[in-house]
């Protein structure tokens, strides 16, 4: 017998400004999640800014892009875009849906949330973005008043939801501190899991150390470069930064200086990678380093762990990624290059332990199977439809 969800073909509207922009972790999560929900039998459509690639997939409810004066280059550097409001498109999208799912709380989502509430349409949300994710890129995240004001604005949209998905317990804690009213449900965004966990055999030659993510202040890739000055094995290390972003020029200058001074023997690699390329990179990597100071979950780290990479993860009050660590040697205090170098050296000097933990980490990723996350989202939708706030 089919489930009620499949029988009724529940119609779910996802709302996110930049759902079709490459290099954005939330965009990737939206596309993966909607694909999985469709496979689970739901009718899912997206309200979003148009895809700039005319040959690429487009949202079912398509909005034109909005270009900010002055700040647009910074927005582009962070692989993001805003959508222009079009009330005709917004009304058509919300009227179509049985349930509306907002993925953030900017201008578009506020308008959608107000209209959904006005016509009695159930609303749920996922909290992907802390205020510090925004302000670390503008004022290095130090102005608490700006963080507080932006969280209040986020709360205005999310408080119209019946349930809010928190990708981690860390995220739920921050929303509880900010007095969010809806039910806060911890549901991982999840990753696609292999049939069987496998250890990796790192590449021969230099020790490949991988870091994935935007080149931005809150991801803190510079700390990994600075750690090379303190590592006993720096001339045996090959760094690979898989991503793009506004700090690329600074990172290249630091890397070139390290090579000229003899700290590094191998040129640092920079560049965006496809998902398949990232899997191959993780299978060759000796370590995966995650320096982010602000992170609601850290799927890039989880994906590397799934593929057998052993992580070294920054511990920060606003980062949930340290939840994936299985041992103290996989943790270091955020923004501390000396401590990071010490952890890297420890793993290089304990290759047998690194091989053993590769398999243990790959096994640990099984708990974050995207199929479990999809089932939890379907339950969330049914609960939101059957109950109130």
N, C-alpha and C positions, 0 to 999 in steps of 0.2 A: 504493500500500500504506500503511495506517495505521501510525503509530508504536506501539511497545510500550505507551507510556503510555496512548494512546487505547484500544487493544485491551483492556487490563486494567482500565481505569477506576480508576487509582490513587486511593485514598482518603486525603485529606490533612486533618488536623485542625489548625486554627489556634486558638491559645490566647492570649487577650488580655483583660484585665479589662474594659476600657471600649470595646469594638468598635463600639458603637452610640450613642456620645455625640458630638454635634456640637461643632465648634470645637476638636477635638483632631487634630493632624496625623497622629499614629500611627493613630488610628481611621480617618481618611480613607484612609491608605495601606493598612490592612488590608482595608477594603471594596473599594478599587480592585484590589488584588492578587488577592483571592479571586475577584472577578468575572472578571479576565483569565485566571486559571488554569482556571476553569470553561469559559470560551470555548475554552481550549486542550485541553479534553477530560478534565480531571480532575474527580473527585468531591470537592468541598471543603465542609467544614462548620466552624462556629465554636463554640467553647466560650467563653462570655463572660457578663458580667452582663446582665440583662434591659434592654431598651430602655424608658426611662421613658414614652415615647409609646406608648400602647396601640394606636394605629393604625399605628405604624411597623413596619419589619421587625424580627424578633426572631432571636436566634441559634438555631441548630438544637439546641444543647445549652445550656439556659438556666439561669443561676444568679441567685439573689436578690442585691440590692445590700447591701453592708456599709457601715454608717455609723460613722465614727470619732468618738468623743467629742472635743471641743475642736477637733480639726484638720479636721473636715468642711467648714467654710466655706472654708478655704484650699484644700482639695482641689477643691471646687466651683468656686472662682475660676479654677483651672487646667484646667477642662474635663476632669475625670478622675473616675473612680469605682473602687472596689474591689468584687470579687465575693465573696460568701460561699462557703465551701467546702461542697460537698455530695458526699460520696464516692460515692454512688450515681450521680450525674450524671457525675462525673469518670471513674469506672470504665467506665461505658457509652460515653462519648465516646472514651476511649483504646482500649478493646477494639474499637470500630468501625473505627478508622483503620489504614491501612497504614504511615503515617508521621505523626509529630506535630511541629508547627512552633510553637515558643514565640516570642512577640513581645516579651517582657520577662522579668524574673526576680523577681517579687514572690511573695507567699505561695501564690497559686494555681498559678503556674508551677513553683515548687519541688515542690509535691505532685504535679503532673502529671509532672514530669521523673523524680521518684523512682519513681512507679508504672510509667511507660513503661520505665525501665531494668530494673525488677524483672521485667517480663514479656517483656523482650527486644524491645520495640518501638523501631524506629529513631527518633531524635530529632534535629531540626535547630533552629536558632534564628536570629533576626535581632536585632542589637543596635541598638536605637533610642534608648536613654536612658543618658547618662553620669550618674554620681553628682552632678556639678555641676548638672545640670538640676534635680535635686531640691533640693539645699541652697542654691542661689542664691535660692530662693523662701522659705527659712526663716531662714538665717543669712548671706545674701548670698554664699554659696559660699566663705567664707574659712577654714573649719575643715578642714584637710587630713586630720586623723584621721578625721572623719566620712566624707569622700570615700573614703578608703582602706578603711574598714570596710564601706561599702556596696558598693564594687567587689568586695571579697572575698565578700560575700554573693551578688552577681550571679554571680560566677565559680562558686559552688557549683552553681547550676542549669545554666549554660552549659557547664560542663565535662562534663556528662552527654550533651552533643550530639556528633554525629559531625562536623557542619560548622556553622559560624556565619557567616551573611551579615553583612558589614560594608558599610554604604551608601557608605563612602568610605575612601580610604587613611588619612585622619586617624584614623578610628575603629579601623581595623586596628592602627595604630601604638599607640594607647592600650591595646588589648587585649593586644598583644604585651608592652608594658611591665608589664601586670598579670599576666603569665604564664598566659594562657588556653591550655589544652591542645589544643582541637579545631583542625581545619583552619579557617583564617580566610580567607574568600573575599570579595573586593570585588565587590559587585553593587549597582549603583544601584537605589533604589526605582523610579526612572523616572517619566516623565510622558507623558500622551497627546500625541502630536505631530500638528501640522497637516499637511495634504498638502504644503504648500509654505511655506517661511519667508517672512514678510512684515515690512517695516518699518512703523512706526506714524507717524501724524500726530497729535501731541499736540493737546489741546483749545485753542481760542483763549481769550485772557484770561489769568488767572494761571497760572503754571507749577505744574502739579499734581505733587506728590511723594507717592508711595504707599509705605506700609509695611504689611506683612501679618504677622500672627502674634499670639500671646497677649500681653496687656499684663502682662509679668512681668519680674523682674529679669534673668534670663539672656538675654532677648530685647532688653533695654536700649532701649526706645523713647524714654526720657527724653533720651538723648543727641541724638536728632534735634530735639527741641524746644529743647534748650539751644543747638544749632548755629545756630538762627535769630538769636541775639544777635550772632553773628559774621559773618553773611552780608550782603554788600552788596546783595543782592536780596530780603531777607526780606519786604518789603512787596509784592513781586510774586509771592509763593509761596502756594499753597494746599496745606496738609498734609491727608492722608487716612490715618488709622490703621484698617486693616481687621482687626478682631478683637474680643476681649473679654478681661477678666481683672482681677486684683486691683489693678493700678496705675491703673485708669481714673480714679478720683477724683483722684489726684495729678496725672495727665496733664491732666485738665480744668482743674485749678487753675493749673498752669503756663501752659497755653494762654491762659486768660482773662487772666492777668497780662501775658503778652506782647502781647495785643491792647490792654489798657488802657494799657500803656506806649508803644504805637505801634510796637512791633517788628514785629508782624504786622498786616496790614490785613484779612485774611480769616480768619474763624472756622475753627478746626480741625474736621475731620469725624471722628467716631468711630462705629464700628458694625460688626457682623458682616455678612459678605456671602456669598452663595451662589457656587458655582464659576462660573456664568455671569456673575454681577455682577463677580467678580474679573477675568474676561477682559475685560469692557468697561472696567473701571477701568484695567487695564494698557494697553489700546489708547489711552486718553486721556492717560496719565501722561507727563510729561516725563522723570522719573527714578523709579527704584525704589530705596529705601534699605533696607539690611539691616544692623542694628546688633548682631545676636546675638553674645554672648560665648561661648556653649556651643551647638554645633550639630553633629549627626552627619552631616548632609548639607545641608539647607536647600532642601526642595522648593518652598516658597512663592516663594523667589527664582528658582528654575529655571522655575517656571510663569510668572512675570512676564517672564523673559527670552524664553521661548518665544513669548509674546504680543507681543514687540517692545519691551518696556521696557528702557531702559539702566540697569544697576545701579550703585550705589555701595555697596561691601561692607566691613564691618569685618574687619580682620585680627586674629585671636586664635588662640593656640596650641590652644585646644579647639574651634575652629569650622572645619568643613570647607568652608564656603560660599565662601570666597575662591578655591576651585578654579575657579569659574565666571567669574572676571574675565579679560578679554582684554587689558586695558591698565592701566598704573599709575593712570590717572585714575579707575578704578573701584574703587580700594582706599583705605582710610584706617585708621590705628591705632585699635583698639577703645577705646571710652570717651573719645575725643578730639573734643569738639564743634568746636573750632577747625579741626582738620584736615578734619572732615566738611564744615564750611561752605566751606572752600577748594575742596574737590572739587565741591560743588554749584555754586558760583559759576563754576568753570571750565567746566562743562558748559553753564550758562546763557549764558556768553559765547562759546561755540563751537557754535552751533546746527547748522552744516553737519556738524561732526564727530559731533554727537549723532545726526543723521539717518543718517549713514553707518554708525555703530556699531549703530544699532537693527537693521539688517538682519544685520550680522555676529553679533550676539548671538542673534538668532532662529535663524540657521543653526547656531550652536554647540549649541543645545538638541537638535538631531537626534541627537546622540551618546547622548542619554539617553532614547531612545524606550522606552516601557514594554513594547513587544513584545519588545525585546531583553532587558529585565530578566526578563520572564516566561519566555522560553526558557532563560535562565541558571538560574532557579529550578527549572525542570523537570529540567535536567541535574543540579542539586544534589540533588534528590530521588532521581533514579535512582542517582547515585553513593553516596548514603547508604544506599539499599536494597541495593545490590550489594556494598558494602564495609563494613568496620568502622572503628573509630577507629584 
